Amino acid sequence: MERFLLGRWMSLILLLSLVPQYQVAAQTSKRDLAWLASEQAALDLIATVAKGANRVVVVEFRGYGTFMLPPPIHIQKKASEADAEKTLRLMLANDKRFQVKTDPDGAVIVFESGMPSDVLSIRVKRVEFSEEQRYNDNDAMNGVLQAPEVQAYFEAHNIVQPIDMGGFVNGSDPRLPHLEGAIENMTVLDALKHMLLVFGETGVYIEAVDTRGHRVVSISFCAAN
């Protein structure tokens, strides 16, 4: 989880300094820190449920404003339920924005009502991974988002991505979790689920609108402590 948060805030700092539409005071407000603590606690609990149940979980929510921050996620402590979907429903019972469903492949999706699914539904023919990408979740997902099919859709629909700082390279030790050399005929969501199975993490999909009216999408990963 710490790796997820560090990477996200490093990206945010670079974003503030380089991208005009995001140029605001870099000082983090108490409200932002309160949100960060809320998101960290919520996502860590969700990731813990996913790990304990050995289930793939994807969390989808909207971000608002410069920092792509949603209102705090209201979450109850983990209930003692063996079923991951039921546990997450109980955890999020106080936050009516979110719904929980289980896909036919067994993956559990926690999503904010009304979230668009078009980006996650884009299908790519083939993505070949570099040696670095094979061992790094964020870099591998960036490779998927750079596929011609995804980039063509982004350009046609005014969709952009935050500046990517890249991930933490684990090295190419074959004993470490890693992807095969390529994926074929997968949607973006399929590719994300595949990576979650390989790396044992929880996926986080965030979508916001920048000051120019462009949709901004971000896919990242978090792991249970």
Stockholm file with secondary structure:
# STOCKHOLM 1.0

chainA/1-225         MERFLLGRWMSLILLLSLVPQYQVAAQTSKRDLAWLASEQAALDLIATVAKGANRVVVVEFRGYGTFMLPPPIHIQKKASEADAEKTLRLMLANDKRFQVKTDPDGAVIVFESGMPSDVLSIRVKRVEFSEEQRYNDNDAMNGVLQAPEVQAYFEAHNIVQPIDMGGFVNGSDPRLPHLEGAIENMTVLDALKHMLLVFGETGVYIEAVDTRGHRVVSISFCAAN
#=GR chainA/1-225 SS CHHHHHHHHHHHHHHHHHCGGGCCCCSCCHHHHHHHHHHHHHHHHHHHHHHHHTCCEEEEEECBTTTTBCSCCCCCCCCCCSSHHHHHHHHTTTCTTEEEEECTTSCEEEEETTCCCTTTTCEEEEEECCHHHHTCHHHHHHHHHTSHHHHHHHHHTTEECCCCCCCCCCCCCTTSCCCCSEEEEEEHHHHHHHHHHHHTCEEEEEEEECTTSCEEEEEEEECCC
#=GC SS_cons         CHHHHHHHHHHHHHHHHHCGGGCCCCSCCHHHHHHHHHHHHHHHHHHHHHHHHTCCEEEEEECBTTTTBCSCCCCCCCCCCSSHHHHHHHHTTTCTTEEEEECTTSCEEEEETTCCCTTTTCEEEEEECCHHHHTCHHHHHHHHHTSHHHHHHHHHTTEECCCCCCCCCCCCCTTSCCCCSEEEEEEHHHHHHHHHHHHTCEEEEEEEECTTSCEEEEEEEECCC
//
